[in-house]
Amino acid sequence: MASTTSDGPGAAGGDAASEDAEAQTASAAGPATAASQAATSAVAAAEVADTAAALATTAADNSVALASPASQATAGSDAPVPQPAADLSPRTSRFAAIDCGTNSIRLLIIERTSDSVDAVNLARELRLVRLGEGVDATHEFSAAALERTFAAIDEYAAIIHHYDARAVRFVATSATRDVSNREEFAAGIRSRLGCELTVLDGHEEAELSFTGAVAHVRADHPGPFLVIDIGGGSTEFVMGTTGVEYATSVDIGCVRMTERHIHTAPATASAIAAAQADIDAAIAQALAVVPAPRALTLVGVAGTVTTVAAIALGLQQYDSEAVDGAVITAEQVAEVSERLLAMTREERLALPGVEPGRADVIAAGSLILRRIMDLTGADHLVVSEHDILDATAWALADETAW
């Protein structure tokens, strides 16, 4: 996947490399000088040795890198000069990934050592900024949406600096693919984070969603896996066992369906019918590409799925550990969707995991999830808190030279 990566606001500089280079230059210069003077006289060689010893003592007192004793070999010696052993001790670095969708912008900072593929999550943040507000109709980001998003990015820049992340990657999905003023958005990212905007196409988004979701599911559930990622503007369908075998993206998302059809809370019967017809047509399009009946495990990721799961589980407050890996049935999803569509906005806000930026769109999102389970024949769903954001951070660590 082509992607632009840059050092982040807190990225480490090249001081260590410069010091190594200076040390190597000093090491090379010492023997050369000694050899030249030794060729003139043996006495001069002894004087040089005494001088080098004195300089070594002074340098040690000032913590300056010294030439190794072996490099001070007697002039004319044929013995090879031993080189210092390479430092093979594991190194630890931190990496930051940002995923900006139609409704939310999320940050993940991980820490990894050079001798391990396992990552430790240091920070995970979410802001509901609704960047894609109105994009379905206008095909451009509004000034207000950009302002909200840039404010969140400013917060993230401070967090990234605090954790001293070595590199940053910023990926954007559905809404950014559809707009005419993408460069204005990219310039704002560049000025705040010092990295470039990477706009994922539908296939790239699908692959990252699959990688993030399945990594923590395959140990407990059989493949093939069908991963569904319900976003604000699009939904990805990805299927495979050890890797992606089939993938497609369709333009149904919780924000897009709300703006097109569901304008009131509670939703009207006619609005629900119109939204369902739109959703069913898109799902049929996806299933023409992805052979869903062959999947043994349906995996759901992203905010719509995790919120529906929290409600279905009866949580009093959102608990990511309880939600991650939870199994919910098609009947539970249908029941939650019916409740959400019949609720007022205030009633939805009282539910676990429903923030102000999600209250108006969660009903449409739940309808998408319900229709996917109905039309694929899935009787249960495994919920994953890991998705495109995790996979982006892992890939950044893999691709960065240690």
TIKEPA-272917 format. One record per residue (C-alpha): x, y, z; residue in one letter. Coordinates in steps of 0.25 Angstrom, whole numbers, plus 5000, padded with zeros to 4 digits. Example, Ala and Ser with C-alpha at 12.3 -4.5 7.8 and 13.67 -1.06 7.14 Angstrom:
# residues 2
+------+------+------+----+
:    X :    Y :    Z : aa :
+------+------+------+----+
: 5049 : 4982 : 5031 :  a :
: 5055 : 4996 : 5029 :  s :
+------+------+------+----+
# end
This chain:
# residues 402
+------+------+------+----+
:    X :    Y :    Z : aa :
+------+------+------+----+
: 5000 : 5000 : 5000 :  m :
: 5006 : 5013 : 4996 :  a :
: 5006 : 5023 : 5008 :  s :
: 5014 : 5035 : 5012 :  t :
: 5020 : 5035 : 5026 :  t :
: 5028 : 5045 : 5033 :  s :
: 5035 : 5048 : 5046 :  d :
: 5024 : 5053 : 5056 :  g :
: 5024 : 5065 : 5065 :  p :
: 5032 : 5058 : 5075 :  g :
: 5041 : 5049 : 5066 :  a :
: 5055 : 5047 : 5070 :  a :
: 5066 : 5054 : 5062 :  g :
: 5079 : 5049 : 5056 :  g :
: 5088 : 5053 : 5068 :  d :
: 5092 : 5039 : 5071 :  a :
: 5096 : 5036 : 5057 :  a :
: 5104 : 5049 : 5056 :  s :
: 5112 : 5045 : 5069 :  e :
: 5115 : 5032 : 5063 :  d :
: 5120 : 5038 : 5050 :  a :
: 5129 : 5047 : 5058 :  e :
: 5134 : 5036 : 5067 :  a :
: 5138 : 5028 : 5054 :  q :
: 5145 : 5040 : 5048 :  t :
: 5153 : 5042 : 5061 :  a :
: 5156 : 5027 : 5061 :  s :
: 5161 : 5027 : 5047 :  a :
: 5169 : 5040 : 5049 :  a :
: 5177 : 5035 : 5061 :  g :
: 5184 : 5023 : 5054 :  p :
: 5187 : 5030 : 5042 :  a :
: 5194 : 5041 : 5049 :  t :
: 5202 : 5031 : 5058 :  a :
: 5206 : 5023 : 5045 :  a :
: 5211 : 5036 : 5038 :  s :
: 5220 : 5040 : 5050 :  q :
: 5225 : 5026 : 5053 :  a :
: 5230 : 5025 : 5039 :  a :
: 5239 : 5037 : 5042 :  t :
: 5245 : 5032 : 5055 :  s :
: 5242 : 5022 : 5066 :  a :
: 5243 : 5033 : 5076 :  v :
: 5232 : 5041 : 5070 :  a :
: 5223 : 5029 : 5070 :  a :
: 5225 : 5028 : 5085 :  a :
: 5222 : 5042 : 5087 :  e :
: 5209 : 5040 : 5079 :  v :
: 5205 : 5029 : 5087 :  a :
: 5207 : 5037 : 5100 :  d :
: 5199 : 5048 : 5094 :  t :
: 5188 : 5039 : 5090 :  a :
: 5187 : 5033 : 5104 :  a :
: 5186 : 5047 : 5110 :  a :
: 5175 : 5051 : 5100 :  l :
: 5168 : 5038 : 5103 :  a :
: 5167 : 5042 : 5118 :  t :
: 5162 : 5056 : 5115 :  t :
: 5152 : 5051 : 5105 :  a :
: 5147 : 5041 : 5115 :  a :
: 5145 : 5052 : 5125 :  d :
: 5136 : 5060 : 5115 :  n :
: 5128 : 5047 : 5111 :  s :
: 5133 : 5048 : 5097 :  v :
: 5134 : 5036 : 5088 :  a :
: 5148 : 5030 : 5088 :  l :
: 5156 : 5022 : 5078 :  a :
: 5157 : 5008 : 5082 :  s :
: 5170 : 5003 : 5088 :  p :
: 5171 : 4993 : 5076 :  a :
: 5171 : 5004 : 5066 :  s :
: 5184 : 5010 : 5072 :  q :
: 5192 : 4998 : 5066 :  a :
: 5207 : 5000 : 5064 :  t :
: 5210 : 5005 : 5050 :  a :
: 5214 : 4995 : 5040 :  g :
: 5206 : 4984 : 5047 :  s :
: 5199 : 4974 : 5038 :  d :
: 5189 : 4970 : 5049 :  a :
: 5174 : 4973 : 5045 :  p :
: 5168 : 4985 : 5054 :  v :
: 5157 : 4979 : 5062 :  p :
: 5144 : 4986 : 5060 :  q :
: 5134 : 4989 : 5071 :  p :
: 5123 : 4979 : 5072 :  a :
: 5109 : 4984 : 5066 :  a :
: 5099 : 4988 : 5077 :  d :
: 5089 : 4977 : 5075 :  l :
: 5081 : 4981 : 5088 :  s :
: 5066 : 4983 : 5085 :  p :
: 5061 : 4997 : 5083 :  r :
: 5048 : 5003 : 5086 :  t :
: 5040 : 5013 : 5078 :  s :
: 5026 : 5019 : 5078 :  r :
: 5017 : 5021 : 5066 :  f :
: 5005 : 5029 : 5064 :  a :
: 4993 : 5026 : 5054 :  a :
: 4981 : 5035 : 5052 :  i :
: 4969 : 5030 : 5044 :  d :
: 4959 : 5041 : 5040 :  c :
: 4945 : 5036 : 5035 :  g :
: 4932 : 5043 : 5032 :  t :
: 4928 : 5044 : 5046 :  n :
: 4940 : 5042 : 5055 :  s :
: 4955 : 5044 : 5056 :  i :
: 4963 : 5034 : 5064 :  r :
: 4977 : 5034 : 5069 :  l :
: 4985 : 5022 : 5074 :  l :
: 5000 : 5022 : 5079 :  i :
: 5007 : 5009 : 5080 :  i :
: 5020 : 5005 : 5086 :  e :
: 5029 : 4994 : 5080 :  r :
: 5042 : 4988 : 5081 :  t :
: 5051 : 4984 : 5070 :  s :
: 5051 : 4969 : 5073 :  d :
: 5036 : 4968 : 5074 :  s :
: 5024 : 4969 : 5066 :  v :
: 5015 : 4971 : 5078 :  d :
: 5011 : 4985 : 5081 :  a :
: 5006 : 4992 : 5094 :  v :
: 4995 : 5002 : 5093 :  n :
: 4999 : 5015 : 5100 :  l :
: 4988 : 5024 : 5096 :  a :
: 4975 : 5023 : 5089 :  r :
: 4966 : 5035 : 5086 :  e :
: 4953 : 5038 : 5079 :  l :
: 4946 : 5051 : 5075 :  r :
: 4933 : 5052 : 5068 :  l :
: 4935 : 5063 : 5058 :  v :
: 4926 : 5060 : 5046 :  r :
: 4936 : 5064 : 5036 :  l :
: 4927 : 5058 : 5025 :  g :
: 4915 : 5066 : 5029 :  e :
: 4907 : 5070 : 5016 :  g :
: 4917 : 5063 : 5007 :  v :
: 4907 : 5054 : 5001 :  d :
: 4900 : 5066 : 4995 :  a :
: 4911 : 5076 : 4993 :  t :
: 4923 : 5068 : 4991 :  h :
: 4932 : 5077 : 4999 :  e :
: 4936 : 5079 : 5013 :  f :
: 4929 : 5091 : 5020 :  s :
: 4937 : 5102 : 5027 :  a :
: 4930 : 5098 : 5040 :  a :
: 4934 : 5083 : 5038 :  a :
: 4948 : 5086 : 5035 :  l :
: 4949 : 5095 : 5048 :  e :
: 4944 : 5084 : 5057 :  r :
: 4954 : 5074 : 5051 :  t :
: 4966 : 5083 : 5051 :  f :
: 4963 : 5086 : 5066 :  a :
: 4963 : 5071 : 5069 :  a :
: 4976 : 5070 : 5061 :  i :
: 4982 : 5081 : 5069 :  d :
: 4979 : 5072 : 5082 :  e :
: 4985 : 5060 : 5075 :  y :
: 4998 : 5067 : 5072 :  a :
: 5000 : 5071 : 5086 :  a :
: 4998 : 5056 : 5090 :  i :
: 5007 : 5051 : 5080 :  i :
: 5018 : 5061 : 5085 :  h :
: 5016 : 5057 : 5099 :  h :
: 5018 : 5042 : 5095 :  y :
: 5030 : 5046 : 5086 :  d :
: 5025 : 5037 : 5075 :  a :
: 5036 : 5034 : 5065 :  r :
: 5026 : 5035 : 5052 :  a :
: 5012 : 5038 : 5049 :  v :
: 5003 : 5033 : 5039 :  r :
: 4989 : 5040 : 5035 :  f :
: 4979 : 5032 : 5027 :  v :
: 4965 : 5037 : 5023 :  a :
: 4954 : 5029 : 5017 :  t :
: 4940 : 5031 : 5010 :  s :
: 4937 : 5046 : 5012 :  a :
: 4951 : 5050 : 5008 :  t :
: 4950 : 5041 : 4995 :  r :
: 4937 : 5049 : 4991 :  d :
: 4941 : 5064 : 4993 :  v :
: 4946 : 5074 : 4983 :  s :
: 4954 : 5082 : 4994 :  n :
: 4963 : 5071 : 4999 :  r :
: 4976 : 5079 : 4997 :  e :
: 4971 : 5089 : 5008 :  e :
: 4969 : 5078 : 5017 :  f :
: 4983 : 5072 : 5014 :  a :
: 4990 : 5086 : 5016 :  a :
: 4983 : 5087 : 5030 :  g :
: 4989 : 5073 : 5033 :  i :
: 5002 : 5076 : 5028 :  r :
: 5004 : 5089 : 5036 :  s :
: 4999 : 5083 : 5049 :  r :
: 5006 : 5069 : 5049 :  l :
: 5017 : 5070 : 5038 :  g :
: 5012 : 5058 : 5031 :  c :
: 5004 : 5056 : 5018 :  e :
: 4990 : 5052 : 5017 :  l :
: 4988 : 5037 : 5011 :  t :
: 4974 : 5035 : 5005 :  v :
: 4971 : 5021 : 5005 :  l :
: 4963 : 5015 : 4994 :  d :
: 4952 : 5005 : 4997 :  g :
: 4960 : 4993 : 4995 :  h :
: 4972 : 4998 : 5004 :  e :
: 4962 : 5002 : 5014 :  e :
: 4956 : 4988 : 5014 :  a :
: 4969 : 4981 : 5015 :  e :
: 4973 : 4989 : 5027 :  l :
: 4960 : 4987 : 5034 :  s :
: 4961 : 4972 : 5032 :  f :
: 4976 : 4972 : 5037 :  t :
: 4972 : 4979 : 5050 :  g :
: 4959 : 4972 : 5053 :  a :
: 4964 : 4957 : 5050 :  v :
: 4977 : 4958 : 5058 :  a :
: 4969 : 4957 : 5071 :  h :
: 4958 : 4948 : 5066 :  v :
: 4964 : 4936 : 5059 :  r :
: 4969 : 4930 : 5072 :  a :
: 4955 : 4927 : 5077 :  d :
: 4947 : 4926 : 5064 :  h :
: 4948 : 4919 : 5051 :  p :
: 4950 : 4925 : 5037 :  g :
: 4947 : 4929 : 5027 :  p :
: 4943 : 4942 : 5033 :  f :
: 4934 : 4952 : 5027 :  l :
: 4938 : 4966 : 5033 :  v :
: 4928 : 4977 : 5032 :  i :
: 4933 : 4992 : 5035 :  d :
: 4921 : 5001 : 5036 :  i :
: 4926 : 5015 : 5035 :  g :
: 4919 : 5029 : 5034 :  g :
: 4920 : 5029 : 5019 :  g :
: 4922 : 5015 : 5014 :  s :
: 4922 : 5000 : 5018 :  t :
: 4933 : 4991 : 5015 :  e :
: 4931 : 4976 : 5013 :  f :
: 4944 : 4968 : 5014 :  v :
: 4945 : 4952 : 5014 :  m :
: 4957 : 4943 : 5016 :  g :
: 4964 : 4933 : 5025 :  t :
: 4978 : 4937 : 5027 :  t :
: 4977 : 4949 : 5017 :  g :
: 4968 : 4957 : 5009 :  v :
: 4961 : 4948 : 4998 :  e :
: 4949 : 4957 : 4994 :  y :
: 4947 : 4971 : 4997 :  a :
: 4937 : 4983 : 4993 :  t :
: 4932 : 4996 : 4998 :  s :
: 4918 : 5002 : 4997 :  v :
: 4913 : 5015 : 4999 :  d :
: 4904 : 5013 : 5011 :  i :
: 4908 : 5018 : 5025 :  g :
: 4901 : 5024 : 5037 :  c :
: 4903 : 5038 : 5034 :  v :
: 4900 : 5037 : 5019 :  r :
: 4887 : 5029 : 5022 :  m :
: 4883 : 5039 : 5032 :  t :
: 4885 : 5051 : 5023 :  e :
: 4878 : 5044 : 5012 :  r :
: 4866 : 5038 : 5019 :  h :
: 4865 : 5038 : 5034 :  i :
: 4862 : 5053 : 5038 :  h :
: 4854 : 5051 : 5051 :  t :
: 4855 : 5044 : 5064 :  a :
: 4847 : 5035 : 5065 :  p :
: 4849 : 5031 : 5051 :  a :
: 4836 : 5031 : 5042 :  t :
: 4832 : 5018 : 5036 :  a :
: 4833 : 5024 : 5022 :  s :
: 4847 : 5028 : 5025 :  a :
: 4851 : 5015 : 5030 :  i :
: 4845 : 5008 : 5018 :  a :
: 4853 : 5017 : 5009 :  a :
: 4866 : 5015 : 5016 :  a :
: 4864 : 5000 : 5016 :  q :
: 4862 : 5000 : 5001 :  a :
: 4875 : 5008 : 4999 :  d :
: 4883 : 4999 : 5009 :  i :
: 4877 : 4986 : 5003 :  d :
: 4881 : 4990 : 4989 :  a :
: 4896 : 4993 : 4994 :  a :
: 4897 : 4980 : 5001 :  i :
: 4892 : 4973 : 4989 :  a :
: 4903 : 4980 : 4981 :  q :
: 4913 : 4976 : 4992 :  a :
: 4909 : 4961 : 4992 :  l :
: 4911 : 4960 : 4977 :  a :
: 4926 : 4962 : 4980 :  v :
: 4927 : 4955 : 4993 :  v :
: 4922 : 4941 : 4995 :  p :
: 4917 : 4943 : 5009 :  a :
: 4910 : 4930 : 5011 :  p :
: 4924 : 4923 : 5011 :  r :
: 4928 : 4931 : 5023 :  a :
: 4928 : 4923 : 5037 :  l :
: 4930 : 4936 : 5045 :  t :
: 4924 : 4950 : 5044 :  l :
: 4932 : 4960 : 5050 :  v :
: 4928 : 4975 : 5052 :  g :
: 4936 : 4987 : 5055 :  v :
: 4935 : 5002 : 5057 :  a :
: 4926 : 5011 : 5065 :  g :
: 4912 : 5006 : 5060 :  t :
: 4915 : 4992 : 5063 :  v :
: 4922 : 4994 : 5077 :  t :
: 4911 : 5003 : 5081 :  t :
: 4900 : 4994 : 5077 :  v :
: 4908 : 4983 : 5085 :  a :
: 4909 : 4991 : 5097 :  a :
: 4894 : 4993 : 5097 :  i :
: 4891 : 4979 : 5094 :  a :
: 4900 : 4974 : 5106 :  l :
: 4892 : 4983 : 5115 :  g :
: 4904 : 4991 : 5120 :  l :
: 4902 : 5003 : 5129 :  q :
: 4914 : 5010 : 5123 :  q :
: 4923 : 5007 : 5111 :  y :
: 4933 : 4997 : 5114 :  d :
: 4943 : 4993 : 5103 :  s :
: 4948 : 4981 : 5110 :  e :
: 4934 : 4975 : 5111 :  a :
: 4931 : 4979 : 5097 :  v :
: 4943 : 4974 : 5090 :  d :
: 4941 : 4960 : 5086 :  g :
: 4926 : 4959 : 5090 :  a :
: 4917 : 4951 : 5082 :  v :
: 4903 : 4957 : 5080 :  i :
: 4892 : 4950 : 5072 :  t :
: 4883 : 4954 : 5060 :  a :
: 4871 : 4955 : 5070 :  e :
: 4879 : 4965 : 5079 :  q :
: 4883 : 4973 : 5067 :  v :
: 4869 : 4974 : 5062 :  a :
: 4863 : 4978 : 5076 :  e :
: 4873 : 4989 : 5078 :  v :
: 4871 : 4994 : 5064 :  s :
: 4856 : 4995 : 5066 :  e :
: 4858 : 5002 : 5080 :  r :
: 4868 : 5012 : 5074 :  l :
: 4859 : 5016 : 5062 :  l :
: 4847 : 5018 : 5072 :  a :
: 4855 : 5027 : 5082 :  m :
: 4856 : 5042 : 5083 :  t :
: 4870 : 5047 : 5082 :  r :
: 4870 : 5050 : 5097 :  e :
: 4866 : 5035 : 5100 :  e :
: 4878 : 5030 : 5091 :  r :
: 4888 : 5039 : 5099 :  l :
: 4884 : 5032 : 5112 :  a :
: 4889 : 5019 : 5106 :  l :
: 4904 : 5014 : 5108 :  p :
: 4914 : 5018 : 5097 :  g :
: 4904 : 5028 : 5091 :  v :
: 4911 : 5042 : 5090 :  e :
: 4905 : 5055 : 5085 :  p :
: 4912 : 5053 : 5072 :  g :
: 4906 : 5039 : 5070 :  r :
: 4892 : 5040 : 5075 :  a :
: 4886 : 5045 : 5062 :  d :
: 4893 : 5035 : 5053 :  v :
: 4893 : 5022 : 5062 :  i :
: 4879 : 5018 : 5058 :  a :
: 4882 : 5018 : 5043 :  a :
: 4895 : 5010 : 5046 :  g :
: 4888 : 5000 : 5054 :  s :
: 4878 : 4998 : 5042 :  l :
: 4890 : 4995 : 5033 :  i :
: 4896 : 4985 : 5043 :  l :
: 4882 : 4978 : 5044 :  r :
: 4880 : 4977 : 5029 :  r :
: 4894 : 4971 : 5027 :  i :
: 4891 : 4960 : 5037 :  m :
: 4877 : 4958 : 5031 :  d :
: 4882 : 4957 : 5016 :  l :
: 4895 : 4949 : 5019 :  t :
: 4887 : 4939 : 5028 :  g :
: 4897 : 4941 : 5040 :  a :
: 4891 : 4937 : 5053 :  d :
: 4902 : 4944 : 5061 :  h :
: 4913 : 4954 : 5061 :  l :
: 4927 : 4955 : 5067 :  v :
: 4930 : 4969 : 5071 :  v :
: 4944 : 4975 : 5070 :  s :
: 4950 : 4988 : 5076 :  e :
: 4962 : 4986 : 5066 :  h :
: 4961 : 4991 : 5052 :  d :
: 4967 : 5000 : 5042 :  i :
: 4974 : 5009 : 5052 :  l :
: 4981 : 4997 : 5059 :  d :
: 4986 : 4992 : 5045 :  a :
: 4991 : 5005 : 5041 :  t :
: 4999 : 5007 : 5053 :  a :
: 5005 : 4993 : 5052 :  w :
: 5008 : 4995 : 5037 :  a :
: 5015 : 5008 : 5041 :  l :
: 5024 : 5001 : 5051 :  a :
: 5027 : 4990 : 5041 :  d :
: 5031 : 4999 : 5030 :  e :
: 5040 : 5009 : 5039 :  t :
: 5055 : 5006 : 5038 :  a :
: 5060 : 5002 : 5052 :  w :
+------+------+------+----+
# end
